[in-house]
Amino acid sequence: MSIQIREETLLFTLNTKRTSYQMHVDRYGYLLHQYYGRKTEGDMHFLLTFRDRGFSGNPYEAEGDRTYSMDYLPQEFPYLGNGDYRRVLLKVADESGTIDCDLRYDSYRVEDGLFSIPGLPAVYADETNRKTGEGAQTLIITLKDDLLKLEADLYYGVLPKLDIITRAACIRNCGETSFTLEKAQSACLDFVTGDYDAVTFYGRHCMERNMQRCNVGHGTMTIGSTRGTSSHQYNPSILLVDHMATEDYGNCYGMSLAYSGGFKGEIEKDQYNNIRVLLGLHDELLAYPLGAGQEFWTPEAVMSYSSKGMARLSQNFQRCVRMHICRGKWRDLPRPVVLNSWEACYFDFDGDKLVDLARGAKDLGAEMLVMDDGWFGERNDDYRGLGDWSVNEKKLGRPLKDLVREINDIGLKFGIWVEPEMVNEDSDLYRAHPDWAMTIPGRHPVLGRNQLILDFSRKEVVDAIYDAVSTVLDSANIEYLKWDFNRSIFNVYSHGSLSQGQVLYNYVLGLYDFLERLNRNYPDLLIEGCSGGGGRFDMGMLYYTPQIWCSDNTDAIDRTRIQYGTSFLYPVSSMGAHVSAVPNEQTGRVVSLKTRAAVAMSGTFGYELDPSRLSDAEKEEIRQQVRDFHQYADLIQHGLYYRLSNPAQDEIAAWEMFAEDASQALVFVVCLASHGNMTVNYVRLRGLKKDRFYKDEESGTVYPANALMQIGLPVPAEMGEYNSYRWHFTIV
């Protein structure tokens, strides 16, 4: 069984294929953490130490025993009120404003399968992923505060085959008076020893998820987002790795939040060299009242551990996302090759232009045309029209249904762009319902991209926008939806909410409700998430949208870094990536079509350009790229992903997709630097079957696997900038 319990000592052990996680209830009813690491047996209580610590308080029940303090003992669910001065998961204020809590063990239960969360995404195991979800179980431990009449159900989901443990908490008011949650996070990991580095992923619009690695010193390191989204600036994920850990060596822990709103991650090294990692909702602007009988769920945190470096840790997360977070028809299917209209013509298009784009796209081998921003209301620039989700037939020159039929007759699928959470002041919707926008009474709002945020914390707003968008979807054969979100949330105020401290959390619930309806009512629709590119790239969105536009920056060289950082948590199949025209719109850089395709092919693959501006030679090159993508699509989408270099530090960007049966490997290399009298870069492959041979399918050369993994493959030192290379190896 995945969950083992010793009743006499209330010792709880969660086992996966390679890991064990252990906790126990002590003599005072506190739930203490004991162990998380390589799979083992036995009681790890011996790892806890007890000494008289000056200025560390002791529970009243301990009486004269000053060796017992929650100020240094490792805990499962630390809260403010039990003498722990470190960062905590839970902060509760009663009706008088007094902040205090005292949660003690009450009971437990075990259920088969993984838990779900009302209105929130969660890792799942069902008939569609029965093989990898086999043996999944859930442990629920209930803690109680008798004075507040507060109950906390701590949920632990175990996905044994993938070395995944998930966590969430349900806070419940069982009394007659209310209290307010001022902090309610999802998961804590306490470490009593170790020299660790914190790995986080920072960025900005058009340069998301840069990997940062810092040794954990005394004090607190905090990452997070107060923008109402998971954000371009920080991804809601933290890795804690041995100071000497590499891709293939060392103890590595990871935690990622399946949530698309504001979050907070904290890493604290305390006075006794203990390290605490916390992840969950951001507490800024959170003041969530719970009345009698009400409950509150924290988002799910997804955790994993690897004793063999960061590559395996990443593969654990990638498999989990691909098979147990993403859902629906498109979870396992190769994605259609898309040509998107945005960089081809921006707002300047009509129906005839789109038909011409479709003909050009079909000639190149593309399978879908996406009509981006500008097809609705009076939307001919980004100053007006958002919120008016009615087709501008005058601009298109025909009803949408007729346009889609023309494009389908050419042989392409058809998709559209939407931004349902936004509204322009210059729109019919805003003029009719100004109170639907988040604005503070008596103040001018802060604008972003000339737009305001619709208040998705209100059901009537979500319902109205859903009805408008679904009317468009019902009007024509639309098979793809790009969902965008092009500003951060500020001026948090709901004209319909009784408590403003609920707004941001309830807003995300409204977003998820909208997306869940789309998934339920349009099961064949491929939805791609987007927030100015990668501003909402998280496991929460991937539960509803199996791919996310990785970045608005389509420059192939910058994308090597962006996709490198993204790969630590997320699979290739989730990364929206396209070949765009040069000079690149974001950087002005000129990169060969071959290199642009090599980078985009390591994602969902598509194009952002006007085929009519291509030469005959470029068109033929693209046709071959599309054929190559179809040849390798299954390996790209379902293979194990290995990072073979760090493009932020090395002269090359190199990566590998490897078949789990060891039969084949696809290797890409992009040269990032060019110098006179160049030294040779070697790329060491990973995962190959030892003592076997692999053949390069293009040249026919046969290589010994051991040499490819020990020394590597020399990268040609050719003249020119940003050259790229691809090798497809098959086992002999």
N, C-alpha and C positions, 0 to 999 in steps of 0.2 A: 504494500500500500504506500501511496505517496505521503500520507500523514500518519505518524506514529505517536501514540500518547501513552505515557506511564501515569495511570490514574493515581497511584499512591503518592507520587511526588509532583503531579501536575506538570510533567515535563513534555513539551510539545516539540516534535521534530518533523520538519518538512524535507522530504528527499526528492531530488530529481536524478537524472541519469548520472550526473557528475558532481552534484553539489548537495550539501546539507545545510539546513537553517534551523537553529534551535533556540528555544526560550523556555522559561519556567516561571511559575508563580511561587514567590517566596513566602516565608512565614507570616509576613505582614499583609499579604494580598497584593503586592506589587508585581507587575509583569516585567520581568527582567530579560534582556537579550543576552544570550550566551555565546552564540557561534554562527558564523556564515562563512562558508568556504568549501574546500575540497570535501567530497563525500566521505563520511566517516560514521562510525558507530560509537555508542557510549554516551555518558552524561558529561558534558563539558563544564559543569559547575565549578570545577577546579580553576577555571580561567578567571573567575571573579575574586577580587582581593578585598580585604576589610582591614582598615586601619583608622586610627583616630586622626581625622583631618581638621586642622584648625580652621575656624570660620565656616565650616560646612555643617549645616544643621542636621538634626536627627529627628526621625518621626517620633511622635509622642509615645507610641507603643514601645519604642526601643528603650525607653526609660534611661537607665544609666549607660547603655551601650553606645558609646560615642564612635565606635568603629563602623557604624552603619549610617550611610548618608546617601540620599538620592542625588547629591551634588557631584558624585563621581561614578556611581554605578551605571552600567549600560542598560538602557530601557527600550521598550518597544513603542511606547506612545507617551513621550514626555509632555507634561502640561505644566502650566504656571500655577503653583500652589503647594507643591510637595517638598519644597526646599531645594529644588534644582535651579541653579542660577544660570545654566546654559540656555542656548536657544531651545525653544519648545515648539511642539506641533499645535497645541491647543491653548487658547486663552478665552476665558468665559467671564462675563460680567453679569451679576444678578440685577434685579430691578432697582436696587439702591445704587448701582454702579460699582459695587465691590467686586474686585477681580480675584477670584479664588476658585480652586477646584481640588477634589481629592478622589481620584478614581481608583477603585480596588476591584480585584477579580470577583466575578459573580458566577459565570458558567461558560460552557463551550458547547459547540456542536460541529459535526462534520457532515458535509454533503458531497455527493458525487457530482462531477462536472464543475465548471467554473461559474462564479457568481456574476450576475448582471447588475447594473445600476440604473434605476429609473431615470430616464431622460439624459443619461450620460453614456459615452462610449466605454466599452470594456473588452478586454481580450476574451475570446469565446472559443468553445470547443463543441462542435456539433457533427452531424453526419457528413458535412461537406469537407471536414478536415479530420476525419475519424482516425486516420493513421498517425498523424503527428499529435493529435489530442488525446490519444489513448492514456488512460490512467489519471486523467485530470480530476482534481478534488479541490474542495474549498473547506477551510477551517474558519469558524467564526468564534471569536473570544469576546465575551461581554464583560465590560467593566462598568461599575456603578459609582455614582456620588450620591449618598443617601440624603445629604442636606439639600443639594440643588435638585434632586430627583432627576438627575441626568444619567442617561445610559449611553455608552459608546460601544457599538458592535465593531470590532476590528476584523476585517475580512482579509484572508490570505488565500489566493488562488495558486494552485500548483500545476504547472504544465511540464510534467517530468521529462518528456523526450527532448524538449528544447531548452532545458535548464532555465526556465522562466518561473519567477514567482511574482504575483501581482498583489497589490495592497490598496485598500481603501477603508474608509470609516464611515459609519452611519451614526450621527449624533441625534439623540432622541430626548424630548422633554416629556417625562412621565409624571410631572407634577401639575399643579394648578396655577402657578405663577410663571411668568416668562423669564427668560434670560437671553443674553445676546452673545453671539459668537463674534469675537474680535480677531481671532486667528483660528483657522481650522485647516491644517495641512494633512497630507496623505501618508507620508512614510518617513521613517527615521532609521538610519543605520549608525550604530555606535561601535567604535573600534577601540579596544583597550591598549593596543600597541600597533606599531608599524610606521615605516617611513614612506609616506605616500605623496604622489603628485595628484593634483586636481586637474582634470581635462574638461574644459568647457568650450563652448562654440559661440563666438561673438561676431558682430558684423554691423552692417548698415544696409539701406536699400541699394541694391545692385552689387553687394559684396557680402553675402550672408555666410554664416556658419564657418568662419575661420577657426581652425583648431588652436586653442591656447592651452599650454601645459605649464603649471606652476607648482613648485613644491609647497606642501601645506605647512605653514608656520603658525606660530601662536597668534590668536585673534580670530576674526571671522571674515571669511570671504563670501560675498553675496552676489548672486546674479539674479536677474528677474526682469519682469516687464510690468509697467503700470499703464500700458498703452491700450488695454482692453483686448489685445491679441497676444499670442505667444511671441510675436515680434521678429523683425529683422535683426534686432540688436543682440538678443540672446536666445538660444534654443532651450526649451524646458527639459534639459538633460544634463546630467553630471556623471562623469566617470572618475573613479578613484583607483589609481593604479600604483603598483610598486614603483619606487623612485627609479629603479633600473629596468622597469618593464619595457618591452619592445612589442612589435607585432606578434612575435612567436614565443615570448618568454615573460613570465611574471604573473602575479596575482592581480586581477583586474575586476573591479566591480562597476556596475552601471545602473543608473536609475533614470527613467524618462517618464514624463507626465503626459497621460493621454487626455489632454485638455487644450483648448484653443484660445483661452482667455489669459488674463494676467496671471503671472505665477511668480514664485519666489523660491530660490534654491540657496541654501546656506551650508557652508562648510566651516566648522569651528574646531580649533585645537585648543583644549583647555589647559588649566594650570598643571594637570597631571599627565599631559601628553596624550590624553584620550582625544579621539577625533569623532565628531558627530556630523552626519550629513542629513539634511532635511530637504524635502521637496513637496511643494503643494501650491495652493492658492496664495496669491499675494494678499497680505493683510491690509495694505493701503486701500482706503475707501471701503473696506469690508466691515460692516456692523450688521450682522444678520440676526434679527430677532426670531426666537423660537417660542411660540405660545404653547399652551397645554396640548399635548398629543402630536405636536409637529416634529418633523425630523429633517435632517440636513445631511446630504451625502457629499463627501469629499471626492474629487476626481481620482481615477485610478492611477497609481504609480506602477510602472513595469520595471522589474529588477532582474538582473542576471549577474552571474559570476563566472570567470574563466581562470583556471590555473595555468593556462598556456598562452597568455598574452592577449593583445587587443584584437587580433584578427578573429579569434574564436568568439570573443565577447560580441564583436560586431555581427558575426554570422548568427549568433543566438538571437539578437534583436531583429536582424533582417528577416530571418525565417518567421519569427513571431509576427512581425508586421505583415509580411506577405501572405501568410496562411491563417493567421488568427486575429488580425485586426481588420485588414481589407476584406470586403465582403462582395457578394453578388456575382453577376455574370462575368465581369471584367477582371475579377481577382486573378484568375489563372490564364486568361486569354492574352495572346500577343495583341498589342494595341495597334490600331490602324495608323498608317503613316499620314500625318496631317500637314496640310498647307494652311497657315493662318494668314488672314488678310491684313493684320495690323501693320507690320513693317512693310508690307507691299503697297499700302495706300492710305493708312491711317483713317481719318474721317472722310477722305475724299473718294467716295465710291458711289456707284448706283448698281442696279441689277445687272446691266449689261457688263459693267466692269467685273462683277463677281462671276458672271458666266464665262468671261474671257479667262479669269484666273482659274476657274474650274477646268477649262479645256487645257490650259497650260499645265496645271497640276496633274491631270490625267495623263498627259503626254510624258510627264516625268516619272510616272508610276505611283504617285500619291493615291491615297484611298479615301481621303476626306477633305472637304473644304470647310473652314471655320470662318464665319462672318463675325468679326470682332466689333468693338465699340462703334456706335453711330447709326444703328439700324432702327431706332425707336424714337418716339416723340419728336421733339425739335432738336435732336442731338446731332449737331454738326460741329461741335467743339466741346470742351470739357467744362463749360460754364453753365450749361442748361440741360434739361431733359431727364436727368436721373430721377427715377421714381415713376416715370410715365411709360409703363411697359406695354405700349401698343405699337404695332408695326407702322413705320412711316412708309406707307405704300407709294406716296408721291415720290419719295426719294428713290425707292427701289424700282419704281415704274411698273409695278405689278403686285398682286397679293403675295404674301410670303409663301403660301402653298404652291403657287405657280412657279416661283423662283426655285423652290426646293425640288419641284418635279423636273425642271429643266436640268438642274445639277445632278439629280439622280439619274436622269436619262443619259447624261454624259458618262456615268459610271462611278460617281463619287457619292459617298455619304455626306451629310450636311450637319454642321453644328453652329451654335451661336454663343456669344459672350453676354453675360449678365453681371450686374452688381446690385443685388437685391437689398442690401443693407444700407444703401445710400440714397440721398435725395439732394437735388440742387434747389436753392431758393427760387430760381427761375424754372419752375415746373408746375404743372397743374396739380400734382399731388401736394406739394408744399402749400400752394395757395388754398387748397381745400382743407388741409389738415396740418397747419403749422405746429400744432401740439404733438404731432407724431415724431418730430425731430427732437433730439437731445439738445436743449438750449436752456440756459438758466434765466429765469424770469428777471426782466429789468436790465439784462446785460447783452451786449453784442456777442455773438458766438465766435469762437475760434474756428476759422475755416482750415480745411486741408484739401488740396486739389479742388478748391472752389465748391466743396460739398459738405453736407452735414450728415450725421449718423441718424438713421431711423431707430426708434426705440423698440428693439426686438425683445425687451423684457415684458412688453405688453402683447398679450395674445391677439387682440384685435388688429394690431399692426402686422404681425406675422401672418395672420389669416388673410388680410387684404392683399399683401404683396404676393403671398403664395397663389392666391386665386388669379392674380394678374399674370404671373409668370406661367402658371399651368395652362391658362387660356392660350398663350402663345405656343407652348409645347403641344397642345392638342390640335393646333391649327395646321400643322404641317409635319412632315416626316423628319423630325429633328432627332438626331441620334447621339449628340454630344453637347455638353453644357460646360462652358468655362465660367466658374464662379469667382468673381474678383472682389477685392476689398481694398480700396486705395487711399486710406488714411487711418491714422490712429484715433482712438476715442479720447476726447477731452470734453470739458463741460458736462460731467456726468450728472444728469438730472432727468428724471422721468416725471412727466406731467400726470402719470397715472399710477405712480407707486406710492404706497403709504410710508415706506422706509427707503431712503436713498442708498443706504448701506447694502441693500439687496440687489441693486440695479445691475451691476456688472456681472454678477453670477447668473442672475435670471436672464440677462441678455444672451449669454452663451447657451443657456437652456433653450431659448427661443430660436437661436440659430440652428441648434441640433434638431429641434422639432421640425423646422422647415426642411432640413436635409433628409431627415428620416422619412418624411412624407414623400419626397422626391424618390428616394430609394424604393419605397413600398409601391408607389403608384406608377413609376416608370422604370421597371426593373431592367430594361435593356439599354437605358440611357447611360452613356459613359460621362461621368462628371469629373472635371479636373478642377481642383482647388487652386486658388491664387490669392495673394494679397500683395499687390505690387511685386509679384514674383514670390519670393520665399518668406514673406512676413508672417505667415501662419502655417509653417511647415512643421506639423506635429502629429503624434499618433491619434489625437482626437479627430482631426480633420480626415485622416486616412481611413478612419472607420466608416466614413460616408463618401469619400472621394478617393478612389484607389490610386490616383496620381495627383501631384501638385506641381505647378509651374515652379521650377527650382529657383529661378531668379529672373528678374527683368533684364539682367545683363546676359546677353547671348554671345559675348566675346569668348571665343574658344579658350584662350589662354587664361583669362580670369575664371572661366568655368571649371578648369582643372582643379583649382583650389576650392571653389564652391562645392563641387560634386565630391571632392575628397573629404571635406568636413562633413557633408551630408551622409556619407557612407558609413560613418561610425555608428549610426543608429538606424538608418533607413535603407531599404533595398533599391537596387537600380530601377526596378519596375515602377517605383513611386516617383521618380525624378523626371518631371517634364523638361525635355531638352530638344532644342531645334537648331538647325543650320540657318543662319541668317546671312544677309548680304554684307559685303565689305565695300568701303571701309565700315567697320562696325558702328552702329548707331550710338553705342554707349561709350566706346573708347577711341574710335577712329582708327583702330588697328586693322591691318590687312593680313589675313591669314589664309592659307590655301584652302580650297574647297575640300581637299582630302583630309586636312587636319580638323577643319570644322566638323566634318562628318564623323571622324574618329571619336571626338568628344561627345557629340550629340547621340551617337549610336550607343553610348554607355548610359542611356536613359530611355525615355519613351520614343524618341526619334520623330522628327518632322522638319518642316521648313517654314521660314519667315522671310519670304522674298517674292519678287515678281518674276515669274518665268519668262515673260516677254523681254526682260533685260539681260537674259543669259545668252552666251554664245552657243553655237551648236556643240562645241567640245564640252562646255560646262553641262549642257543638258544630257549628253551621253554619259558623262561622269556621274551625274545624279541618278540616272537610270540604273547604273551599276551599283551605286550605293544602296538604293532601295532593294535591289536583288540580294545584295550581301546581307542587309539587315534581315530580310525574310529568312535567309539561310541560317543565320545565327540567332534568331529571335528567341527561340526556346532556351538556348544556353545563356543568353544575356539576361533573360527574365528570371530563370529558375536556378542558374548556377551559383556556386559559392563565390563570393566576391573577395578578392585579395588586393590590398594596397601594396604596391611594389616600390613606391617612393613617396616622399613628402614634397609636393610641388611648391610649398612655401619655402623650402630650404634647398632642394636639390636642383640640378641642372636639367632634370627630366621629370615628367609626370608619367607614371607607369602604373598599370592596373591589370588585373586578370580576372576573367570569369572561368570557373572551373566546374566541370560536371561532377556531381556527387558520386557517380560510379567510377570516377577517375579516367573515363574514356577519352576526354578531350579538354582542351584549354584554349581560350581566346585571350590573347595578350595585346594590349595597346601601349604605345609609347609616344609621347609628344616631347620634342626637344624645346626646352624653355630658354636656353642660352646658347649663344654661338660665339666662339672665340678663335683667334688665330692659333694654329698648331694645337688643335683640340685634343684633350685627353679622351680616353675611351671610357664611356659609361657602360657598366654591366647591369643587366636586369636579372635578379635572381627570382626564378619562378617558385611557386609554393603549391603544396598539395599533391604533386605528382606521385605516382605509385613508385616506390623505391625499387631499384634494380631493374626497372623496365625501360623501354625506349619509346620515344615520341617522334612522330614524323611531322615536319612542317608541310602542310598540304599544298602550298604554293610552289616551293622550291623542290620538294621531294626529299630534302635532307633529313636524315634520321639522327636524333640526339639522345644520348643517355640521360635518363631522368635525374640521376644522382648529380651529374655535372651541371645540369640546368638549375638545380636547387642549391648546389654548393657554391659554384662560381658565377653562373649566370650566362645570359646571352649578351654578346657585345652589340651595342647600338651603333649602326653605321654613322660615321662622322662625315656628313655630306655638307656641301656649301649651301648657304641659305638660312633663313630664319624659320623657326617653328615647323620644322619637318616632323612628320609623324610616320609611324610604322605599325603594322598589324601582323601578327602571326597566329595561325590556327593550327594547333597541334592535335594529333590523334594518336592514341596508344597503338603500338605495334604488337 
